[in-house]
C-alpha cells in the first residue's frame, strides 16, 4: 500500500512498490522486509485458519512470536532465519 517491500517466495525474489502485489501460496516458504523507509502492507489469508489467533497471541507475547514452538501451535513452520536479516 505504501513504501517498498522485498519479498522472497520460494526461490523467487521480488521488490514490490506501492500498488503491487504478490501471492505466496500455502506451504511455500516466504519472507518479507521493508526496504529503506517503513512500509505499509495489506495482507490477506485465505483460508485464514489460525492466522487471526496467531496475530492476537503474538501481540500479547512478542518475544515468542517468531519462535518455532510458538508458530507450530498455529500450523506454521519456522524455517528461518529470514534471508533479509542482517548479521
Residue frames as qw, qx, qy, qz and C-alpha x, y, z in Angstrom:
[[0.000, 0.886, 0.464, 0.000, 0.00, 0.00, 0.00],
 [0.019, 0.984, -0.155, 0.083, 2.92, 2.32, 0.73],
 [0.368, -0.714, 0.584, 0.120, 6.71, 2.11, 0.50],
 [0.619, 0.442, -0.626, -0.173, 8.90, -0.66, -0.92],
 [0.779, -0.353, 0.462, -0.236, 8.99, -4.24, 0.35],
 [0.281, 0.441, -0.831, -0.189, 11.42, -7.00, -0.58],
 [0.884, -0.077, 0.230, -0.399, 9.77, -10.43, -0.80],
 [0.121, 0.345, -0.913, -0.182, 11.13, -13.89, -1.16],
 [0.842, 0.067, 0.220, -0.488, 8.60, -16.54, -2.16],
 [0.970, 0.136, 0.134, 0.153, 10.28, -19.92, -2.56],
 [0.675, -0.131, 0.219, 0.692, 13.43, -19.15, -4.55],
 [0.275, 0.674, 0.357, 0.585, 11.97, -16.05, -6.25],
 [0.301, -0.439, -0.280, 0.799, 13.00, -12.57, -5.02],
 [0.142, 0.725, 0.476, 0.477, 10.84, -9.53, -5.77],
 [0.162, -0.209, -0.295, 0.918, 10.80, -5.86, -4.82],
 [0.019, 0.687, 0.689, 0.229, 7.24, -4.54, -4.64],
 [0.087, 0.056, -0.088, 0.991, 6.27, -0.90, -4.74],
 [0.356, 0.275, 0.413, -0.792, 3.05, 0.94, -3.95],
 [0.684, 0.350, -0.050, -0.638, 0.07, -0.74, -5.63],
 [0.520, 0.338, -0.761, -0.189, 1.83, -4.00, -6.49],
 [0.809, -0.310, 0.301, -0.399, 1.01, -7.43, -5.06],
 [0.271, 0.380, -0.883, -0.049, 2.38, -10.93, -4.73],
 [0.893, -0.221, -0.116, -0.374, 0.87, -14.36, -3.99],
 [0.001, -0.462, 0.856, -0.230, 2.68, -16.59, -1.52],
 [0.761, -0.126, -0.503, -0.390, 0.97, -20.00, -1.83],
 [0.782, -0.517, 0.238, -0.255, 0.41, -22.18, 1.20],
 [0.915, -0.234, 0.268, 0.189, 3.35, -24.35, 2.21],
 [0.652, 0.549, -0.028, 0.523, 5.81, -22.30, 0.14],
 [0.538, -0.465, -0.231, 0.664, 8.44, -20.63, 2.35],
 [0.227, 0.767, 0.229, 0.555, 8.22, -16.85, 2.22],
 [0.457, -0.503, -0.269, 0.682, 9.65, -13.77, 3.93],
 [0.244, 0.799, 0.261, 0.483, 9.44, -10.01, 3.52],
 [0.477, -0.474, -0.213, 0.708, 11.08, -6.83, 4.76],
 [0.177, 0.960, 0.148, -0.156, 10.61, -3.10, 4.24],
 [0.695, 0.242, 0.114, 0.667, 13.28, -1.53, 2.01],
 [0.208, 0.403, -0.032, 0.891, 14.68, 1.78, 3.20],
 [0.295, -0.229, 0.274, -0.886, 11.81, 3.56, 4.92],
 [0.397, 0.134, 0.802, -0.426, 8.84, 1.97, 6.73],
 [0.276, -0.046, -0.696, -0.662, 6.20, 0.34, 4.54],
 [0.557, 0.087, 0.506, -0.652, 2.51, -0.42, 5.00],
 [0.202, 0.078, -0.884, -0.415, 1.02, -3.60, 3.56],
 [0.758, -0.032, 0.161, -0.631, -2.36, -5.22, 3.34],
 [0.080, 0.242, -0.965, -0.064, -2.10, -8.98, 3.85],
 [0.789, -0.034, -0.002, -0.613, -4.96, -11.39, 3.20],
 [0.140, -0.226, 0.962, -0.059, -5.06, -15.04, 4.26],
 [0.775, 0.139, 0.019, -0.616, -7.47, -17.41, 2.60],
 [0.570, -0.678, -0.413, -0.213, -8.41, -19.63, 4.22],
 [0.125, -0.797, 0.341, -0.482, -7.40, -17.79, 7.37],
 [0.771, -0.106, -0.599, 0.188, -7.34, -20.92, 9.56],
 [0.626, -0.597, -0.342, 0.367, -5.44, -19.98, 12.75],
 [0.456, 0.361, 0.003, 0.813, -3.80, -16.76, 11.46],
 [0.257, -0.756, -0.110, -0.592, -6.10, -14.32, 13.28],
 [0.782, -0.619, -0.073, -0.003, -5.43, -16.02, 16.61],
 [0.784, 0.049, -0.064, 0.616, -1.69, -16.12, 15.85],
 [0.227, 0.542, -0.004, 0.810, -1.58, -12.32, 15.49],
 [0.533, -0.734, -0.092, -0.412, -3.66, -11.78, 18.64],
 [0.880, -0.436, -0.035, 0.188, -1.38, -14.07, 20.65],
 [0.688, 0.248, -0.020, 0.682, 1.81, -12.73, 19.03],
 [0.022, -0.733, 0.004, -0.679, 0.86, -9.18, 20.04],
 [0.693, -0.679, 0.017, -0.242, 0.44, -10.39, 23.62],
 [0.810, -0.421, 0.316, 0.258, 3.79, -12.28, 23.55],
 [0.484, 0.840, -0.214, -0.119, 6.07, -10.50, 21.03],
 [0.164, -0.662, 0.730, 0.045, 9.26, -12.21, 22.24],
 [0.585, -0.018, 0.810, -0.042, 7.74, -15.60, 21.35],
 [0.627, 0.599, 0.133, -0.480, 6.07, -14.66, 18.05],
 [0.600, 0.644, -0.441, -0.175, 8.93, -15.76, 15.77],
 [0.274, -0.435, 0.849, -0.123, 9.90, -18.96, 17.56],
 [0.340, 0.077, -0.870, -0.350, 9.37, -22.46, 16.21],
 [0.079, -0.270, -0.904, 0.321, 7.34, -23.76, 19.16],
 [0.242, 0.457, 0.332, -0.789, 5.01, -20.75, 19.14],
 [0.397, 0.358, -0.427, -0.730, 4.46, -20.84, 15.37],
 [0.186, 0.012, -0.970, -0.158, 3.82, -24.59, 15.38],
 [0.178, 0.349, 0.741, -0.546, 0.75, -24.01, 17.55],
 [0.432, 0.613, 0.136, -0.647, -0.81, -22.16, 14.59],
 [0.835, 0.340, 0.420, 0.102, 0.11, -24.74, 11.91],
 [0.384, 0.886, -0.258, 0.029, 3.11, -22.72, 10.69],
 [0.916, -0.111, -0.008, 0.386, 6.68, -23.95, 10.40],
 [0.150, -0.927, 0.260, 0.224, 9.64, -21.75, 11.35],
 [0.898, 0.249, 0.120, 0.343, 12.40, -22.25, 8.77],
 [0.012, 0.989, -0.144, 0.023, 14.34, -19.02, 9.49],
 [0.101, -0.591, -0.214, 0.771, 16.38, -17.10, 9.77],
 [0.461, 0.824, 0.247, -0.217, 14.91, -14.59, 7.35],
 [0.714, 0.284, 0.224, 0.599, 17.03, -14.02, 4.25],
 [0.117, 0.835, 0.113, 0.525, 16.60, -10.29, 4.98],
 [0.626, -0.769, -0.018, 0.130, 18.12, -10.31, 8.48],
 [0.370, 0.789, -0.403, 0.279, 21.48, -8.67, 8.70],
 [0.819, -0.112, -0.442, 0.349, 24.30, -10.45, 10.53]]
